[in-house]
Amino acid sequence: MNINVAELLNGNYILLLFVVLALGLCLGKLRLGSIQLGNSIGVLVVSLLLGQQHFSINTDALNLGFMLFIFCVGVEAGPNFFSIFFRDGKNYVMLALVMVGSALVI
């Protein structure tokens, strides 16, 4: 019995979505010396690589995938968000004002 993985993933969008998430989380946990990609970058890299191989999903699965990607980013950034925001918040507000001001000028 031969299983064609590419055909299986092209036929089942939800399976493809969770394979991308699983492989991306595994890639994000790998450490090369002192460099570790992290969860969100790992998922992004795997999704780009599989997209390059012409794997695609329908819009319903795409919305679910986007929600899960945002969840991964939130889980990674969540614990330190408020401490960093209170420490560096003034700089972020100034950056946002400069960006809006430059967009208005242009």
Secondary structure, 3 states (H helix, E strand, C coil): CCCCHHHHHHHCHHHHHHHHHHHHHHHHHCEECCEECCHHHHHHHHHHHHHHCCCCCCHHHHHHHHHHHHHHHHHHHHHHHHHHHHHHHHHHHHHHHHHHHHHHHC
